[in-house]
């Protein structure tokens, strides 16, 4: 059974940087040189969950408009890790950050895409940004 464990959260000041880590274990599917359909979400109390960044069906990074240019999602498949590096953090980005995994499927046209249902979740890591 796939298990995701986040770490690296903490308290930082506005403008500072932080890197979150997601350790992936229990994967029993095909072995790829890159990891696909992995995402970082965040949710603050009273707010809807927001997908911050993800690796799509081709392993390409995608970002929400709110973080483009300041955030990088990356992976180290040799260590089964997915990272989220965030620069210039703002107080409004205070939230619980979650790592999630989705199924990668092949379309009738032969393309690989994520289902965008995000089936597996970690327990989250708290990020607090003070002004």
N, C-alpha and C positions, 0 to 999 in steps of 0.2 A: 504494500500500500504506500502510495506516494506521501511523503511528509515534507512540509516546508517549515523552516524555523528562521525567523527574522532576528536580526541583531543590529546593533550600531546606533540605535536611537539615543537621544539624550537632550540636554538643554544647551542651546546656543543663543548667541545674540544676533540681532538683525544684521544681515550682511555677511554672516559667517557661512562656512560650508560644513557639510556632513555627508558621510557615505554610509548607506545602509547595506546590509548583507542578507542574502537569503540562501540558506543551506538546503539543498535538495537531496533527499534520500528515499530509498525504497522504490526507485524507478525500475520498472520491469519491461518497458517497451523497447523498441528498436534503438540501437546506439547510433547517435548522430555526432558529427563533429561540432555542431552548434546546437544550441537549445532553442526550441521554438515555442511560441504561445506562452510566454511567461510575462507577468505584469506586476507592476507596483500600483497599488491603490492607496488612497488615504481617506480618512473620515474623521471629521471633528464633531464633537457633540452637537446635535441639533442640525447637522448638515448632511446632505446626501453624500454617498460614497463617490469619489472621483477617481477615475483611472488616470494616473499621472504619466505612466510610460509603459510600453510593452514591446515585446519582440513578436513580430507578426509571423505568419505561416512560412515565410522565407527567412526568418531570423533577422529581419531588418528592424531597427529601432523606430518606434513611433512615440510621439509626445503630445500631451495636451497643450493647447494654446497657452495656458497659464504658466507653463514651465519651459517652453521651447527656448533654447539658447542658454538655459541655466542648469539643466538637468541632463545627465547621461545615464542610460541603462546599459549595462555591459554584463558579460558572463565570462566565467572561467570553467570550461567544461571539464578540464582535468581535475578540478576541485569540486565539481558539481555546485557551483556558486553563481548566483545572479546578484548584481550590485545595482545600487541607485546612488549616484553621486549628485549632490545638490549644492549649487553655488548661490550666493547672494540670497540666503533664506530670509523670508519675511514673516512677521508675527502671524499673519493670516494663514500661514502654512502650518501652524501648530495643529497636529492631528495624530491619530494612530495610523501608522503606515503598515500596509499588509502586502505580502507577496502572494501571488495566485498563479495557478497553472490551468491551462485549458487544453482541450483536445485539438489536435491538428488533423484536419481532414483534407481529402483530395476532392476537388470539384469535378464535375463532368467534363470540364474543359482541360483537366489535367493540372490545374493550379492547386497549390497548397494554401489553405487559409485556416484561421482559428475559428472555432465555433462561437467564440465570444459569449460563453456561458460561465467560464471561470469556475471549474468544478472543485478545485482543491485550494484551500487557504491555509496560511499560517496563522499564528496567534496574534501577530502584530507587534510592532515596536513603537514606542511613543517618541514623538519629536516635539519639542517645545521651543519656540522661538520668541525671545523677549526683545522688547524695543530698547 
